[in-house]
Amino acid sequence: MRDPLAELAELEAAGLRRQLRTLDSPQGVRISLAGSGTVHNFSSNDYLGFATEPIIAAAFAEHLQRLGHGAGASRLVCGSMAAHRQLEEQLADLKRSEAALTFSSGFAVATGVLPALCGKGDVIILDKLCHASLIDGARLSGATLRIFPHNDLDRLERHLRWASETTGPDGRILVVTESVFSMDGDTAPLMEICRLKDESEALLLVDEAHAFGVFGPAGRGLAAALGLESRIDLQMGTFSKALGLSGGYLCASRAFVDLLINRARSFIYSTAPAPALAATLGDALQLMAGPLGDDRRGQLWRNCRQLEPKANSAIIPHIIGTNEAALAAAESLLHKGFLVPAIRYPTVPRGSARLRVTLSAKHESDQVQALQRALSEIALTSAL
Ligand SMILES: *Cc1c(COP(=O)(O)O)cnc(C)c1O
């Protein structure tokens, strides 16, 4: 039988071993790291600084007293509470969709929705750089999978044409992409993708994990920024990034949401999120969509443009190449007091290991400037 220690040694030798790093402080733009002391944090997805927002903390404490912390059961048994329903209504309202369904995480949305909607005889077409949760969901479904090179519309069109010819009259064709790609920080050509999927009568699922709260009016996402919300059949996202809490969502037609309540296994067979969390998410959504959210988005984009005038999002990658070189660059930055993670295979393709800088509205201008200096000292320029 394989020895786990031998597997770990193989990972180590390939520069692919991962270790947990413990924070001795709450999340934030300055954190205390075990072994490294206080550092500037450029690695979290807390884009709006909501993970430590006192208004949200106070709301959480109050909801905890009022609603309790344990849901006690899955949503379909006896765990579906008014707080869950209100959050879903509020979200559908904000996203101008007919209905919404919330899950315990964004990962659970992807691994629940794809197998619930597609199976044998159906075709799922994914962008090559789609998040692991989308790939796992697609694999779990048993549908035929087709991958197109990142943002390659010609290949997408060819896959769609092939899928239209091969699927039966009841067959589903589902195109899956992200709006902002998590490791490259670039955006998908959603307008063109909508046009192509309409021509083939395919469905489209867009994962807005890194765009929700950051792009569009009221932070509704990139689809909203482009006026495409009503043309995207399935809009998913997470509450774990810009919203600073945790959980995932799907916005879609009432029929799709009702079908998911019946079929999405990660929804059905998992205990409902804490009711106090669901209620707090409602407050965080309201903040995100209001003046505080606008203010933070303004600050976030100023920080992004300060670090990289060509920034497409709050994710700014510096592609390095080998695992060892990326790890050395991250280590060198850590010595200078900056936490920027080295991202390696299988999170990114082999040979494209990189530093991934993420910005937050809470970064101070001189922190951004100091990072810029540190990056130039190790001779790194962004991949943009
Ligand atoms: C983070 C992420 C997820 C998972 O969301 P969680 O709420 O953290 O489980 C899904 N898709 C993409 C693109 C992500 O970046």
The ligand as an ORCA input file, in Angstrom:
! r2SCAN-3c Opt
* xyz 0 1
  C     -13.368     30.831     -3.918
  C     -14.057     30.342     -5.126
  C     -15.097     29.429     -5.028
  C     -15.468     28.770     -3.732
  O     -16.136     29.622     -2.883
  P     -16.105     29.315     -1.284
  O     -17.255     30.068     -0.770
  O     -14.795     29.810     -0.803
  O     -16.259     27.836     -1.150
  C     -15.765     29.087     -6.190
  N     -15.416     29.606     -7.378
  C     -14.391     30.468     -7.513
  C     -14.046     31.013     -8.847
  C     -13.674     30.856     -6.390
  O     -12.639     31.679     -6.522
*
